[in-house]
Every structure is written in C-alpha cells, then in structure tokens.
Amino acid sequence: MIRPSTLKPAQVIGLATVLLLVIFMYTSTQSRSSSGPVIVSHHHHDQKLISLTKAVSQLRQQVDELETTVRANKLETKEAHRGGSAVDFEEFQGEAPVANHVPLSQRSDIEHEVNISKGAQTEGHSWTNPDTKDTYMKMYNEYHRLRSGYNSCHGCRYLPALYKTFKFKSVFDAGCGTGYLVRELLRSGREAYGVEAASLPLETYASDLLENHTVFIRPLHQTPFKDEYFDFILSTEVFEHVPMADVDRSIKELTRVSKTNAKAFVTIGMGTSRFDTKEGRKKSEVAGVDMDFKFHETVQTRKWWLDTFCAFGWYEDVAAYKNIVQLMIKAGYPQNIPPRGWFPLTRGPVGSRPCSCTVAEGRKSAIWCGSGRKTHIDTEG
C-alpha cells in the first residue's frame, strides 16, 4: 500500500492523471449504455475532454506549488548553515522604499539590510516617472492577459543548450513573466530568483513564488538582491520593452548583483511589436493609450546593445554563441539561425577588453552589427 506521505509531487500528478482518464473512459461507457444505440455526440466528448484537460492543468499548478513549498523548506535548512539567501529584503510603501526587516517568508531568521539601486527619477517615459509608470503597468498587465498562461515560457527552449554551455548554480531571471522559467530552473536544482515589472502575471500564476520571496514585482533597475550574488543572468525577450531612459540603470543593476566572473544569456527583440500598431491595439484595453508609448520601446542594432553592455563590463562570448547556435540547430530550433538578438556575455572589469561585435559567418557587418552606440552611456546614475 502506498502512503500519501511517501509520494513525490511527480507521482501525485501521475496517479491523478491516470484517475482522471479512467473517469473519462467510464463516463463515456456509461453514456453509451444508458442511451441504447445512441452514441454521445463528439461535441459532448470534446467538452468532457476540455474539462478534464483544465483539471489536469490546475493539478499541475498545484503540484508545482507543492514542489516550491518543499524546496523552500529545504532552502531554509541550507540558509541556516550558510548565512542567508540572495535577498536583501525590503518592502515598498507608496513610492518610497522602506526597510522592513522581516524573515524571508519565515524561511530564515536572518534579517537582511536594505541594499537597492533606486536610480533617480526620470522625466519622460520611464518606470521611475510616476506620470508614466502607471501607463506601463496597465500596458504590460494587458499584454500578459492577452499572451500569457501558467506555463508560458519564452526562455525554456534555451535551457538544454544553456546547461551544456555554462556552469552555474545561482541564476537571476531578469523579467521573469509568469515565473515558469524560474520554476524550471528550480527543478534543475539551481538557486533561482526573478523580477517582473508587471503585476498580473506573477499575481495570477506565481502567487506561491511571490509569497516565499522567490520572485518580485519590480522593474529591472530595482531588485532586492545582494551585491555580487549570481553566477548567471538570464533575460529573454525583455530589454526591447525597457524604456530607453531605464536601459543603462537596468544593466547597471544586473552588474551589481552578478559575480565578477558571471555569465549571461540575453535575448532581445530586434523589431517592432504588432501591439505598437493601431490595428494591433484596437481590441485591447490599451487601445486608447497614446501611441507614443511602445511595447518595444528600445529597438536598436546588435552593435548598439553590445556597446551598451560593454560599458558595464559585459563582453560578447563568441565561443558560447557558436555553441548555443549549434545546440539549438540540433534541437530543431525553427527560427532563422543564427539570430542577431542572442547575446551570450561574460563579465569582466570595465575597460579590460575592447567592445566588439563579431559578424556571423555569411552575414554582412552593416546588417549583422549595424551602427554602434555613439551617445553617452550612464554607468554612474
């Protein structure tokens, strides 16, 4: 006899899935026998299958939350021995950061000091400007309402290639969306945290991760993490959404929380968003938002982005790029290879290497790299 206390989360979902399928088969048989020669319509079966599929999806979410709880309990023991987690915890009250020295979801009795790179308030389009912050929050909550689900995960496709290319134990998902990629990283045995500027995806799909302080509703330039903590930074399809005024301070923050020899894998959209057209917005709640507000706020060349990361000590990793491309091709990656928007990076002292943009084989420099960043890069503010 199997005792419930001995079952692992994966076993729970396996048994529950089998049980739901058995119920479906039984109800199908009963429908046929009770109605004589009349076979229940396909539509009726489809509705049953849809209901069961939803039930399995909900069960998967509950099991994920159970796994998160188990992992948090294990982490509590580890933190007690090594002196805490990645987080210097603090809470916001209104717009001002206020120290609130409380244990991390009661996982640790160690109280952490506030250490946050707030950044100066910026006029114009910025997450630091109260006049535009609410508009961005509305836009991105609507964006996730239209596009996201519990298991939405743009970055999950890269994980097998990243595991084979880089060695890392602690990882920061910068712009974590629904938090599903953080869950996948935790399942791999790594220590993972994330931040997301929009509130809806985390409150809807990752309330458990919010409660145990694994993910946070914050813009990229305001993270609650300790200095030089992470081995690896992961950010997929995020920076094109960051307003130009916030790009430098966001990269500065990623630099602050990463170790001096950290690695990163950043993917950035290189074109405009369909949501930035009147046609793309007209059925959306943000249809009335001024078209000056873009979902893809910062669309720049590959060289522009490499120059910007380089200013903060992040340099292109050519060997890693080639390896990831080869692994993704073997995995059957369907998009055009190699893509201009993939940025494997390695961190080093600022100015220790020249800022470079290596042209992919068979590509033209003017198209592949484009023009670099000529304007001032704010590494101080």
Secondary structure, 3 states (H helix, E strand, C coil): CCCHHHCCHHHHHHHHHHHHHHHHHHHHHHHHHHCCCCCCCHHHHHHHHHHHHHHHHHHHHHHHHHHHHHHHHHHHHHHHHHCCCCECCCEEECCEEECCCCCCCCCCCCCCCCCCCCCCCCCCCCCCCHHHHHHHHHHHHHHHHHHCCCCCCCCHHHHHHHHHHCCCCEEEEECCCCCHHHHHHHHCCCEEEEEECCCHHHHHHCHHHHHCCCEEECCCCCCCECCCCEEEEEEECCHHHCCHHHHHHHHHHHHHHEEEEEEEEEECCCCCCHHHCHHHHCCCCCCCCCCCCCCCCCCCCHHHHHHHHHHCCEEECHHHHHHHHHHHHHCCCCCCCCCCCEEEEEECCCCCCCCCCCCCCCCCHHHHCCCCCCCCCCCCC
